[in-house]
């Protein structure tokens, strides 16, 4: 039976796991305290919850949550990156941090995105995706294309019709 303090941590993590839209587990071994502080600040700026967790408590907290599929991945020095709004935010934030020139960044072990387990390779692919706003913009641009083409063709036909009518009017005026 866990102590009251441990039970409180389990309950807090369980709530966190239940509300998470996505979560990543990453090994932080070998990262200096200074870089860990910078990493925490970097994640906070991007609305990503970053914590170092105790594996046994996390395994208990993961029961009956979307993160239950990661139960076996809780081993070694593991940190947890969680987003409640944007499903790809932890992957993008971790990728941005790694690109910022630090000597070492956490290594992704596994993740869960909207209830589905993802591998480290899939996390990297998610990080390389354009932002949600950029994807929406691209989709609207594609949807707008046929309409723009139709307007161009229709105005061309009108110009030709007006030109033909003007030529007929000029010919009748001369003849």
C-alpha positions in Angstrom: 0.0 0.0 0.0 1.6 3.3 -1.0 2.1 6.1 1.5 -0.3 9.0 1.4 2.4 11.2 -0.3 3.0 8.5 -3.0 -0.8 8.0 -3.5 -1.2 11.7 -4.0 1.6 11.6 -6.7 -0.1 8.6 -8.3 -3.5 10.4 -8.4 -1.9 13.6 -9.8 -0.1 11.6 -12.5 -3.3 9.6 -13.3 -5.2 12.9 -13.8 -2.3 14.1 -16.0 -2.3 10.9 -18.1 -6.1 11.0 -18.5 -6.2 14.6 -19.7 -3.1 14.3 -22.0 -3.7 14.6 -25.8 -0.1 13.3 -26.3 2.8 12.2 -24.2 6.4 11.2 -24.8 8.8 9.3 -22.6 12.4 10.2 -23.0 15.7 9.2 -21.3 17.5 12.2 -19.9 20.6 10.4 -18.8 23.8 12.5 -19.4 22.1 15.9 -19.5 23.7 18.5 -17.2 21.7 20.3 -14.5 22.1 23.5 -16.4 20.8 22.0 -19.6 17.9 20.4 -17.7 16.9 23.8 -16.4 17.1 25.2 -20.0 15.0 22.2 -21.2 12.3 22.8 -18.6 12.1 26.5 -19.6 12.0 25.6 -23.3 9.1 23.2 -22.7 7.2 25.6 -20.5 7.4 28.3 -23.3 5.8 25.8 -25.7 3.0 24.8 -23.2 4.5 21.3 -22.8 4.5 19.8 -19.3 7.9 18.3 -18.6 8.6 16.2 -15.6 11.1 13.6 -14.3 9.0 10.8 -13.0 9.4 7.8 -10.7 8.8 4.7 -12.8 6.9 2.6 -10.3 4.5 5.5 -9.5 4.0 6.2 -13.2 3.2 2.5 -13.9 0.5 2.6 -11.2 -0.8 5.9 -12.4 -1.0 4.8 -16.1 -3.6 2.1 -15.3 -6.9 2.8 -17.2 -5.5 5.8 -19.0 -4.3 6.3 -22.6 -0.7 5.9 -21.4 -1.4 2.4 -20.1 0.2 1.1 -23.4 3.5 2.6 -22.3 3.6 0.7 -19.0 6.6 -1.5 -20.0 8.5 1.6 -21.2 8.8 3.1 -17.8 12.3 2.1 -17.0 15.6 3.8 -16.4 15.9 7.6 -16.0 12.7 8.6 -17.7 11.2 12.1 -18.2 7.6 12.7 -19.4 6.6 15.4 -21.9 2.8 16.0 -22.0 0.6 18.3 -24.1 -3.1 18.9 -23.4 -3.9 21.0 -26.5 -1.7 20.2 -29.5 -0.9 16.5 -30.1 2.4 17.2 -31.8 3.6 19.9 -29.4 5.9 17.6 -27.3 7.6 16.2 -30.5 8.1 19.6 -32.0 9.4 21.1 -28.8 11.9 18.3 -28.2 13.0 18.5 -31.8 13.4 22.3 -31.6 15.4 21.9 -28.4 17.7 19.4 -30.0 18.3 21.7 -32.9 19.1 24.6 -30.6 22.8 23.5 -30.3 22.8 21.8 -26.9 25.4 19.1 -26.4 22.7 16.5 -25.4 19.0 16.3 -25.5 16.6 13.6 -24.2 16.3 10.4 -26.3 12.7 9.5 -27.1 11.8 6.0 -25.9 8.1 5.9 -26.9 5.0 8.0 -27.0 1.3 8.1 -27.2 -0.6 10.5 -29.5 -4.3 10.6 -29.0 -4.4 7.1 -27.5 -2.1 5.4 -30.0 1.4 4.3 -29.2 4.1 5.7 -31.4 7.7 4.7 -31.9 10.7 7.1 -31.7 10.8 7.2 -35.5 7.1 8.2 -35.7 7.8 10.9 -33.1 10.5 12.3 -35.4 8.1 12.2 -38.3 5.5 14.1 -36.2 8.1 16.7 -35.3 8.9 17.3 -39.0 5.2 18.0 -39.9 4.3 21.6 -40.6 2.3 23.3 -37.9 -1.5 23.0 -37.7 -2.0 26.5 -39.0 0.4 25.8 -42.0 -1.5 22.6 -42.8 -4.9 24.4 -42.7 -3.4 27.2 -44.9 -2.2 24.6 -47.5 -5.5 22.9 -47.5 -7.4 26.1 -48.1 -5.0 27.0 -50.9 -5.7 23.7 -52.6 -9.4 24.1 -52.1 -9.3 27.6 -53.5 -7.4 26.6 -56.7 -10.4 25.2 -58.7 -12.5 28.3 -57.8 -9.8 30.6 -59.0 -9.3 28.7 -62.2 -13.1 28.7 -62.9 -13.2 32.5 -62.4 -10.3 32.9 -64.8 -11.8 30.8 -67.5 -15.2 32.5 -67.1 -13.8 36.0 -67.3 -11.8 34.9 -70.4 -15.0 33.7 -72.1 -16.7 37.0 -71.2 -13.8 39.0 -72.7 -14.0 37.0 -75.9 -17.8 37.5 -76.1 -17.5 41.2 -75.6 -14.7 41.4 -78.2 -16.8 39.5 -80.7 -19.9 41.7 -80.1 -17.7 44.8 -80.5 -16.3 43.5 -83.8 -19.9 42.8 -85.0 -21.0 46.3 -84.0 -18.0 47.9 -85.8 -18.6 45.8 -88.9 -22.3 46.8 -89.0 -21.4 50.5 -88.4 -19.0 50.4 -91.4 -21.2 48.5 -93.7 
